[in-house]
Amino acid sequence: MAAPAAQAPKRAASEGAAAPDQHGAGTEVRRAVKALLFMAAVALPCLVLHRAVAPGAILVRAGGAISPWRLTGNDVDLDSEDARLERVLSAAAMANNTVILTTLNKAWSEPGSVVDVFLESFRIGESTRELLDHLVIVSLDMAAHARCKLIHRHCFALVTDGVDFSGQKNFMTDGYLKMMWRRIDFLRQVLEKGYSFIFTDTDIVWFRNPVPHFYPDGDFQIACDRFNGNPDDLDNNPNGGFTYVRSSMETIEFYKFWYAARENHPGLHDQDVLNFIKRDPFVTELGVRIKFLSTELFGGLCEPSRNMSRVCTMHANCCVGLSRKVSDLNAMLQDWRFFMSLPLKDKQTVSWSVPHNCSLQKLER
């Protein structure tokens, strides 16, 4: 008799446990239904948006409204900026791992503006058309990148969060300084990847291949606003708008030092800071061999090349204002076409018609 009495509590406990399980199941069902309704409410707008925006597009804010900006090819993937950069550099590099780089923002990318004159110079120069295969246009804003994709093969989007580089950046304004220092940091990245580079401002026109004219013993070679005739003299007045830099541990450390030095010289651009650090003991210890390029070969409006039979590039430096730059750059192309149309015996009589609209009283790279 004792055994049945002992089993009764077990049955009671079992029955008592069943009621809470059934009540809990009902609660879970209601929670699941609510969750499904919430997910449906979230998914429906996403589905509509997916239908409205083409695959491979991202949304950007423009003028307070959200609009799709179409990206194609290598730009639409989940790769890091580093991976995208490696891909575009590898595609554009010469056999010796050298690339040509220029930076572009919206103001200079408009049709008929600086970039169109820049690219045209490659097409009409001597042995320069093939160099376009090695040119990477580094876009500083999305509008410039979209235009680059329409007109050139190698484009890289370098968009800086919280900074708008799209408008015209006049010399020494805050936007100009940020753009110049972003460029220096980017060039350091290129060197770290093992690529040497020719950096050229977009307001430089190319008439001949400059590569044969670089010094074989120069690690860092830079154009000049004014050249005193001695490529080793640190008193030369450099212009960072055109440089040739070989990738090495020394040049990588040099660019790191250059970029860090901006903190000690607030309000100055990269070119002025370079003038401060080029004699620094640290640069001497690094052993970076600095060379200054002659304005006969790499001229500009500050000091035009006097020899059109040798000139490689001409820079619209010493010029304030986008429209003035474009006007004088176009005049350089006209001068070059006229020069090339002449018989050899008459070429020595030709000189530049610029500066025409640009002022030599102010300096703008």
Secondary structure, 3 states (H helix, E strand, C coil): CHHHHHHHHHHHHHHHHHHHHHHHHHHHHHHHHHHHHHHHHHHHHHHHHHHHCCCCEEEEEECCEEEEEECCHHHCCCCCHHHHHHHHHHHHCCCCCEEEEEEECHHHHCCCCHHHHHHHHHHHCECCHHHHHHEEEEECCHHHHHHHHHHCCCEEECCCCCCCCCCCCCCCCHHHHHHHHHHHHHHHHHHHCCCEEEEECCCEEECECCHHHCCCCCCEEEEEEECCCCCCCCCCEEEEEEEEECCCHHHHHHHHHHHHHHHHCCCCCHHHHHHHHCCCHHHHHHCCCEEECCCCCEEECCCCCCCCCCCCEEECCCCCCHHHHHHHHHHHHHHHHHHHHCCHHHHHHCCCCCCCCCCCCCCCC
